[in-house]
Amino acid sequence: MPRVPVPNEMLAAPCRKQTRPRNPNELAHRIFLESIGELPKTEAPPEKNPAAVALGRLGGLNGGAARAATRLQMHPDTCCRLLRGGQLPGRKIGARRWRVSASALKAYVEGGKPEPAKGE
């Protein structure tokens, strides 16, 4: 059976937007055309959200079981067990996700009675 040539567009990963050619020759040609003014310059990536950079995350003070486990220095399964048992207050979001507030984590670490999460 003869081999059918496949265009380069079909070889590229379909799941992410391609910003530049994957083929080094095509990339070199594009850079050359940009340098002589034949093609418009490629746009710089959009700037990051300054609030997210300041926080280190977009989630703010809420987080899931994995983030709570990291802050409490325990295994995520242990944290989920505490959440299911009610020793650590949190909200169930969907089938597998938890929302734990920073104030609840702080109260749990200090040993006091944590405030119930909103919606419980």
Backbone bond lengths (Angstrom), bond angles and torsions (degrees), N, CA, C in turn:
res aa  C-N    CA-C-N  psi(-1)  N-CA   C-N-CA  omega(-1)  CA-C   N-CA-C  phi
1 M - - - 1.449 - - 1.531 108.15 -
2 P 1.317 118.57 127.21 1.469 120.39 -178.57 1.526 111.14 -70.51
3 R 1.300 114.30 148.19 1.462 120.81 -179.56 1.525 109.54 -84.09
4 V 1.328 116.09 130.49 1.458 121.72 -178.86 1.522 108.92 -92.65
5 P 1.328 119.40 127.97 1.471 119.77 178.22 1.530 110.57 -66.24
6 V 1.319 114.60 139.96 1.465 121.43 -178.61 1.517 108.43 -108.25
7 P 1.349 118.46 128.59 1.469 119.44 177.85 1.529 111.54 -65.71
8 N 1.338 116.18 154.53 1.459 121.69 -178.30 1.520 112.45 -61.24
9 E 1.332 118.47 -30.15 1.460 120.86 -178.52 1.527 111.25 -63.29
10 M 1.329 116.50 -30.89 1.461 120.08 -178.25 1.525 111.41 -79.25
11 L 1.320 118.29 -19.67 1.457 121.55 -179.51 1.521 112.19 -83.16
12 A 1.318 117.67 -21.69 1.459 121.61 -178.09 1.525 109.95 -69.55
13 A 1.315 115.83 152.56 1.471 121.06 178.80 1.526 109.64 -66.07
14 P 1.327 119.16 123.42 1.456 120.70 -175.88 1.521 113.95 -77.55
15 C 1.336 118.56 -15.81 1.452 120.34 -171.54 1.529 113.67 -82.93
16 R 1.315 119.59 -18.61 1.466 117.97 -179.96 1.520 110.06 -126.13
17 K 1.301 113.86 151.47 1.458 119.77 -177.68 1.529 108.69 -70.57
18 Q 1.312 115.13 130.23 1.452 120.12 -178.54 1.521 109.36 -88.34
19 T 1.330 116.54 121.34 1.453 120.24 -177.43 1.518 112.12 -95.14
20 R 1.307 117.54 -23.79 1.450 120.38 178.99 1.525 108.42 -146.83
21 P 1.334 117.65 159.99 1.455 119.83 -178.81 1.528 111.84 -65.02
22 R 1.320 116.14 145.05 1.461 120.65 178.75 1.522 111.01 -83.80
23 N 1.314 116.59 -26.27 1.451 121.23 179.54 1.536 108.51 -74.89
24 P 1.338 118.66 125.67 1.473 120.22 -177.73 1.528 113.25 -60.65
25 N 1.329 117.56 -34.17 1.467 119.50 179.23 1.522 111.33 -68.00
26 E 1.342 116.18 -41.28 1.463 119.44 177.61 1.525 110.98 -65.88
27 L 1.331 116.84 -37.95 1.461 120.81 178.20 1.528 110.68 -64.45
28 A 1.332 117.22 -44.53 1.466 121.03 178.60 1.527 110.58 -61.91
29 H 1.315 116.31 -41.62 1.468 120.14 179.07 1.527 110.55 -64.04
30 R 1.331 116.10 -41.05 1.471 119.66 179.24 1.532 111.22 -64.99
31 I 1.328 117.01 -42.28 1.472 120.85 177.96 1.526 110.05 -62.12
32 F 1.332 115.78 -41.50 1.462 119.60 178.66 1.523 110.82 -61.96
33 L 1.343 116.97 -46.61 1.462 120.19 -179.51 1.527 111.82 -64.25
34 E 1.328 117.19 -35.21 1.466 119.92 176.59 1.520 111.06 -67.02
35 S 1.346 116.63 -38.89 1.469 119.73 -176.94 1.530 112.53 -69.06
36 I 1.330 117.92 -30.05 1.467 119.09 179.20 1.518 112.09 -94.33
37 G 1.338 117.27 -0.23 1.449 120.50 174.32 1.517 115.01 91.05
38 E 1.314 118.35 7.91 1.462 121.22 179.42 1.531 111.88 -74.26
39 L 1.314 117.35 -33.01 1.468 122.90 178.56 1.521 109.14 -117.03
40 P 1.335 117.47 148.40 1.471 117.91 174.61 1.528 109.64 -69.45
41 K 1.316 115.49 149.61 1.466 120.74 179.62 1.520 109.66 -62.43
42 T 1.330 115.66 146.41 1.461 119.55 177.54 1.522 108.69 -71.26
43 E 1.315 115.78 144.91 1.458 120.65 -177.86 1.515 111.12 -75.53
44 A 1.308 116.21 146.48 1.457 121.05 175.69 1.525 108.49 -71.86
45 P 1.334 117.56 152.13 1.467 118.99 178.13 1.526 110.33 -63.20
46 P 1.343 117.80 151.21 1.462 119.53 -178.86 1.531 110.81 -62.92
47 E 1.336 115.11 149.59 1.463 119.44 -179.43 1.517 110.06 -69.18
48 K 1.324 115.22 153.24 1.455 120.31 -179.50 1.525 110.22 -74.91
49 N 1.310 114.83 155.84 1.455 121.51 177.11 1.533 108.21 -68.39
50 P 1.353 119.40 117.23 1.469 120.10 -175.93 1.528 112.74 -62.91
51 A 1.324 117.92 -31.24 1.469 119.68 178.49 1.524 110.22 -67.02
52 A 1.328 116.52 -39.62 1.459 119.99 179.34 1.527 110.74 -68.55
53 V 1.326 116.90 -36.95 1.456 120.15 178.34 1.529 110.16 -65.98
54 A 1.329 117.10 -40.34 1.468 120.63 179.98 1.524 111.07 -65.70
55 L 1.303 116.85 -39.65 1.462 120.09 179.98 1.520 112.46 -82.07
56 G 1.308 116.48 -22.55 1.441 119.89 -175.09 1.522 111.63 84.14
57 R 1.305 117.00 0.96 1.458 122.46 -180.00 1.524 107.97 -168.34
58 L 1.301 117.15 162.11 1.454 121.08 177.84 1.518 111.77 -88.18
59 G 1.322 118.79 -15.21 1.452 122.32 -173.66 1.511 114.97 -71.28
60 G 1.303 118.18 -11.35 1.458 119.78 -178.85 1.514 111.53 69.01
61 L 1.324 117.25 -135.73 1.459 121.01 -176.34 1.523 112.94 -90.53
62 N 1.304 117.95 -4.79 1.457 120.42 176.87 1.520 108.90 -95.04
63 G 1.297 115.80 155.21 1.455 120.03 177.79 1.505 109.99 -160.10
64 G 1.309 115.36 174.34 1.442 120.98 -179.34 1.514 111.75 -93.68
65 A 1.315 114.81 -170.97 1.458 121.13 -177.93 1.526 111.27 -64.58
66 A 1.315 118.09 -36.62 1.464 120.58 -179.45 1.527 110.99 -66.38
67 R 1.343 117.21 -42.11 1.463 119.81 178.23 1.521 110.84 -67.09
68 A 1.330 116.28 -39.78 1.465 119.80 177.46 1.522 110.29 -63.71
69 A 1.331 116.94 -40.78 1.463 120.76 179.17 1.525 110.93 -63.45
70 T 1.313 117.06 -38.08 1.462 120.64 178.33 1.528 110.22 -65.02
71 R 1.326 116.39 -44.37 1.470 119.35 -179.67 1.524 112.34 -68.12
72 L 1.332 116.84 -32.38 1.460 120.69 -179.50 1.522 111.87 -89.72
73 Q 1.314 117.58 -2.13 1.458 124.22 179.60 1.530 110.93 56.36
74 M 1.321 115.11 54.36 1.461 120.83 176.06 1.516 108.52 -140.53
75 H 1.304 116.12 170.16 1.458 121.51 179.93 1.531 109.00 -72.26
76 P 1.340 118.24 143.92 1.467 120.28 179.73 1.529 113.58 -57.97
77 D 1.344 117.86 -33.84 1.465 119.96 177.80 1.530 111.08 -64.62
78 T 1.332 116.79 -38.29 1.464 120.78 177.15 1.513 110.48 -64.31
79 C 1.322 116.13 -41.57 1.461 120.52 178.86 1.531 110.57 -63.64
80 C 1.327 117.22 -41.83 1.470 120.65 177.60 1.524 110.66 -63.75
81 R 1.316 116.74 -37.81 1.467 120.27 177.85 1.524 110.54 -63.81
82 L 1.341 117.62 -41.26 1.468 121.30 177.22 1.529 110.84 -65.13
83 L 1.330 116.81 -39.17 1.461 120.19 178.89 1.529 110.85 -66.10
84 R 1.331 116.67 -44.24 1.466 119.87 178.95 1.521 111.66 -64.80
85 G 1.335 117.27 -36.17 1.462 121.30 -178.79 1.523 113.71 -79.51
86 G 1.320 117.84 -12.93 1.451 121.41 178.46 1.516 114.33 89.38
87 Q 1.342 118.69 1.43 1.466 119.64 177.71 1.530 111.16 -71.17
88 L 1.307 117.17 -29.46 1.458 122.80 176.72 1.525 107.15 -117.14
89 P 1.346 118.44 118.01 1.462 119.37 -176.32 1.525 111.67 -73.54
90 G 1.292 114.71 139.55 1.452 121.35 177.39 1.513 109.34 -168.09
91 R 1.308 114.69 167.04 1.469 120.43 179.46 1.513 109.25 -107.38
92 K 1.282 116.62 139.73 1.458 122.02 175.39 1.521 108.17 -84.61
93 I 1.322 116.79 127.06 1.461 122.09 179.47 1.525 106.53 -121.87
94 G 1.298 116.19 108.94 1.463 119.61 -178.50 1.523 110.41 76.33
95 A 1.314 114.97 -158.69 1.460 119.81 -175.90 1.522 113.13 -83.11
96 R 1.332 117.54 -32.94 1.459 119.67 -171.91 1.522 115.06 -126.14
97 R 1.307 118.49 -1.78 1.463 120.10 -173.73 1.520 111.61 -104.60
98 W 1.327 114.91 150.85 1.459 122.69 176.77 1.512 109.08 -126.32
99 R 1.316 116.96 150.33 1.458 123.29 173.71 1.523 106.66 -120.37
100 V 1.320 116.06 120.79 1.459 122.18 -178.70 1.522 107.64 -123.08
101 S 1.331 117.53 128.13 1.466 120.56 -178.49 1.525 110.46 -83.78
102 A 1.317 115.34 156.70 1.464 121.09 179.58 1.523 110.89 -65.87
103 S 1.342 117.56 -34.50 1.464 119.82 179.78 1.528 110.94 -66.98
104 A 1.329 117.13 -35.02 1.462 120.15 177.50 1.522 110.95 -67.42
105 L 1.329 116.88 -38.62 1.469 120.08 177.49 1.518 111.19 -65.70
106 K 1.336 115.83 -41.84 1.466 120.17 -179.77 1.520 110.70 -63.74
107 A 1.338 116.34 -42.45 1.465 120.22 179.05 1.527 110.88 -66.46
108 Y 1.317 117.76 -36.83 1.461 121.13 179.53 1.527 110.40 -66.13
109 V 1.326 116.98 -41.13 1.469 121.07 179.59 1.527 110.68 -66.53
110 E 1.351 117.15 -39.64 1.459 120.79 -179.28 1.523 112.08 -74.66
111 G 1.314 117.78 -12.34 1.456 121.06 176.08 1.512 114.13 88.98
112 G 1.312 118.10 -1.66 1.450 120.43 179.28 1.519 111.05 -81.33
113 K 1.324 115.69 176.90 1.459 119.95 178.32 1.521 107.78 -78.81
114 P 1.324 117.86 116.81 1.468 119.66 -179.40 1.519 111.54 -72.52
115 E 1.322 114.35 150.48 1.464 119.85 177.59 1.521 108.11 -72.51
116 P 1.344 117.42 142.80 1.455 118.91 177.47 1.526 110.85 -65.45
117 A 1.317 115.75 147.07 1.460 120.34 179.43 1.510 109.86 -69.91
118 K 1.331 116.13 154.11 1.464 120.53 179.10 1.525 109.75 -62.45
119 G 1.302 115.08 138.76 1.452 119.77 177.91 1.508 113.44 92.22
120 E 1.325 118.98 1.53 1.463 120.46 179.39 1.501 110.33 -102.02
